[in-house]
């Protein structure tokens, strides 16, 4: 069964389970979709009250060498040299 992360505090009467914000719960996909559809108007500030967790862990970005991140110093303009009287 897929796991979902709650964006709101929820109590499922039929399952006799509750979930708090940022906690995870295992639900059937169809049931989670049904809950999201039912609660869409009750919680207009969020897209979904149950967000599916990804099966695969998030990929870790590759390390970037210092050469690739080095910033070249800006070139500054030199003012005109003052004419000196000889």
Beta strands, then each sheet from edge to edge (+ up, - down):
strand 1: 3-6
strand 2: 10-12
strand 3: 17-19
strand 4: 24-26
strand 5: 50-52
sheet 1: 4+ 1- 5+
sheet 2: 2+ 3-
end
